[in-house]
Amino acid sequence: MYKKEMPYELMGRSIALREFNPDYIPELFTILSLQGRVLASKERPVFAEVSNDFLNNFSSMKMQECLLYGVFDLETQHLHGALKLSPKQDGVGQLQTWLPDNYFIKGRYYELLNIILPLYFLWTGRTCINTLVEAGDAQSIYVHEMAEFSVVSEVVNRGRLYYEMLYLAPSVRTVLQPSGLA
């Protein structure tokens, strides 16, 4: 249960996060389908598989207290992807994203994390969030580590190896930090 409603729109320097609207689905599907073709040519998992999960489960996501945002480029105002923040049974939040590779290269994904994570903890009262990152995706692993996510386990999903990465809210990191190291 969330303490407050998350804002409809969150603005960064080069991106905006806007509450996901079902009208975005056709455009998101096109983006993810094109990305799927690119990823398939690199012998990486086909993104269309993930996009179908997102599209098929959109209604149930809203009913499960998930926070869904479209990710927009501020310069062009085009939709570039989506993100989902959802509760898990163990009280840990979960972050999932559907974005093109250039979000990792150009620093926009790092910006996205810096926008959403502080507000997520403020609005939900949760103290940690995790995400699954494909074990072979060096760019994504690097960006998550830069944002202070830590690998906590390996997970096999659909026959692929992922790292489960955990991010602790700054208030928790401060409490857990040994005295004298602050």
C-alpha positions as CSV (number, residue, x, y, z in Angstrom):
1,M,0.0,0.0,0.0
2,Y,1.4,3.4,-0.9
3,K,1.5,6.3,1.5
4,K,0.6,8.8,-1.2
5,E,-0.2,9.0,-4.8
6,M,2.9,9.3,-7.0
7,P,3.0,12.5,-9.2
8,Y,1.5,12.3,-12.7
9,E,4.7,13.7,-14.2
10,L,8.4,13.7,-13.1
11,M,10.8,15.9,-14.9
12,G,14.5,15.5,-15.4
13,R,17.1,17.3,-17.5
14,S,16.6,15.2,-20.7
15,I,13.7,12.9,-19.8
16,A,10.2,13.1,-18.4
17,L,8.3,10.3,-16.7
18,R,4.6,10.4,-17.2
19,E,1.9,8.2,-15.7
20,F,1.4,5.4,-18.2
21,N,-1.7,5.8,-20.3
22,P,-3.2,2.9,-22.3
23,D,-3.0,5.1,-25.4
24,Y,0.8,4.7,-25.2
25,I,0.6,0.9,-25.8
26,P,0.6,0.9,-29.7
27,E,3.6,3.2,-29.7
28,L,5.4,1.3,-27.0
29,F,4.8,-2.0,-28.9
30,T,6.3,-0.5,-32.0
31,I,9.4,0.7,-30.1
32,L,9.8,-2.6,-28.4
33,S,9.3,-4.6,-31.5
34,L,11.9,-2.6,-33.4
35,Q,14.3,-3.0,-30.4
36,G,13.5,-6.8,-30.4
37,R,14.7,-7.1,-34.0
38,V,18.0,-5.2,-33.1
39,L,18.6,-7.3,-30.0
40,A,17.8,-10.6,-31.9
41,S,20.5,-9.7,-34.4
42,K,23.0,-9.4,-31.5
43,E,22.1,-12.9,-30.3
44,R,20.5,-11.4,-27.2
45,P,17.0,-12.1,-25.8
46,V,14.2,-11.0,-28.0
47,F,12.7,-7.9,-26.5
48,A,9.3,-8.6,-28.2
49,E,8.9,-11.5,-25.7
50,V,9.1,-9.0,-22.8
51,S,7.0,-6.4,-24.6
52,N,4.2,-9.0,-25.0
53,D,4.3,-9.7,-21.3
54,F,4.0,-6.0,-20.6
55,L,1.1,-5.5,-23.1
56,N,-0.8,-8.6,-22.0
57,N,-0.5,-7.7,-18.3
58,F,-1.2,-3.9,-18.4
59,S,-4.6,-4.1,-16.8
60,S,-3.5,-6.5,-14.0
61,M,-0.5,-4.3,-13.3
62,K,-2.7,-1.3,-12.4
63,M,-4.8,-3.5,-10.1
64,Q,-1.7,-4.8,-8.2
65,E,-0.6,-1.4,-7.0
66,C,2.0,-1.1,-9.7
67,L,3.3,2.3,-10.6
68,L,3.6,2.6,-14.4
69,Y,5.3,5.5,-16.2
70,G,6.0,6.2,-19.8
71,V,9.6,7.5,-20.4
72,F,9.7,10.5,-22.8
73,D,12.5,12.4,-24.4
74,L,12.1,16.1,-23.4
75,E,13.6,17.4,-26.6
76,T,11.4,15.5,-29.0
77,Q,8.5,14.7,-26.6
78,H,8.5,11.1,-28.0
79,L,7.8,8.1,-25.9
80,H,11.0,6.0,-25.6
81,G,9.9,3.2,-23.2
82,A,8.2,2.4,-19.9
83,L,9.0,1.5,-16.3
84,K,7.1,-0.3,-13.7
85,L,7.6,-0.2,-9.9
86,S,5.7,-2.9,-8.1
87,P,5.5,-4.4,-4.6
88,K,6.7,-7.9,-4.0
89,Q,5.4,-10.2,-1.3
90,D,8.5,-9.8,0.8
91,G,8.1,-6.0,1.1
92,V,10.8,-5.3,-1.4
93,G,9.9,-3.2,-4.4
94,Q,10.7,-4.3,-7.9
95,L,11.8,-2.1,-10.8
96,Q,11.3,-3.2,-14.4
97,T,12.0,-1.2,-17.5
98,W,11.4,-1.5,-21.2
99,L,13.9,0.9,-22.9
100,P,16.2,0.9,-25.9
101,D,19.9,0.3,-25.5
102,N,20.8,4.0,-26.1
103,Y,19.3,4.8,-22.7
104,F,22.3,3.2,-21.1
105,I,24.9,4.7,-23.3
106,K,23.7,8.3,-23.2
107,G,23.2,8.5,-19.4
108,R,19.4,8.8,-19.6
109,Y,18.8,5.6,-17.6
110,Y,21.0,6.9,-14.8
111,E,19.0,10.1,-14.9
112,L,15.8,8.0,-14.8
113,L,17.0,6.2,-11.7
114,N,18.0,9.4,-10.0
115,I,14.5,10.8,-10.6
116,I,12.3,7.9,-9.7
117,L,14.1,6.2,-6.8
118,P,14.1,9.0,-4.2
119,L,10.5,9.7,-4.8
120,Y,9.6,6.0,-4.8
121,F,11.0,5.6,-1.3
122,L,9.3,8.9,-0.1
123,W,5.9,8.0,-1.5
124,T,5.9,4.3,-0.6
125,G,7.7,4.1,2.7
126,R,9.7,1.1,1.4
127,T,13.4,0.7,2.2
128,C,14.7,-1.3,-0.8
129,I,14.0,-2.1,-4.4
130,N,15.4,-4.8,-6.7
131,T,15.7,-5.4,-10.4
132,L,16.8,-8.2,-12.6
133,V,19.6,-7.4,-15.1
134,E,20.7,-9.8,-17.8
135,A,24.1,-11.2,-16.7
136,G,25.7,-10.5,-20.1
137,D,24.5,-6.9,-20.3
138,A,27.6,-5.1,-19.1
139,Q,26.2,-1.6,-19.8
140,S,23.1,-2.2,-17.7
141,I,25.1,-3.7,-14.9
142,Y,27.5,-0.8,-14.9
143,V,24.8,1.8,-14.8
144,H,23.0,0.0,-11.9
145,E,26.3,-0.2,-10.0
146,M,26.9,3.5,-10.6
147,A,23.4,4.1,-9.1
148,E,24.4,2.1,-6.0
149,F,22.6,-1.2,-6.8
150,S,24.5,-4.3,-5.6
151,V,24.3,-7.8,-7.0
152,V,22.7,-10.1,-4.4
153,S,22.0,-13.3,-6.3
154,E,21.8,-15.0,-9.7
155,V,18.5,-15.9,-11.1
156,V,17.6,-18.1,-14.1
157,N,14.4,-16.9,-15.9
158,R,13.2,-18.4,-19.1
159,G,16.5,-20.2,-19.5
160,R,18.5,-17.0,-19.2
161,L,20.9,-15.9,-16.4
162,Y,20.2,-12.6,-14.6
163,Y,21.6,-10.8,-11.7
164,E,19.2,-9.8,-9.0
165,M,20.4,-6.3,-8.0
166,L,19.3,-4.5,-4.8
167,Y,19.1,-0.8,-4.0
168,L,18.8,0.3,-0.4
169,A,17.1,3.6,0.4
170,P,19.7,6.2,1.5
171,S,18.2,6.3,5.0
172,V,18.8,2.6,5.3
173,R,22.4,2.8,4.0
174,T,23.1,5.5,6.6
175,V,21.8,3.3,9.4
176,L,23.8,0.3,8.2
177,Q,27.0,2.2,7.7
178,P,29.6,1.4,10.4
179,S,30.2,4.4,12.7
180,G,33.2,6.5,11.9
181,L,32.8,6.0,8.1
182,A,30.2,8.6,7.5
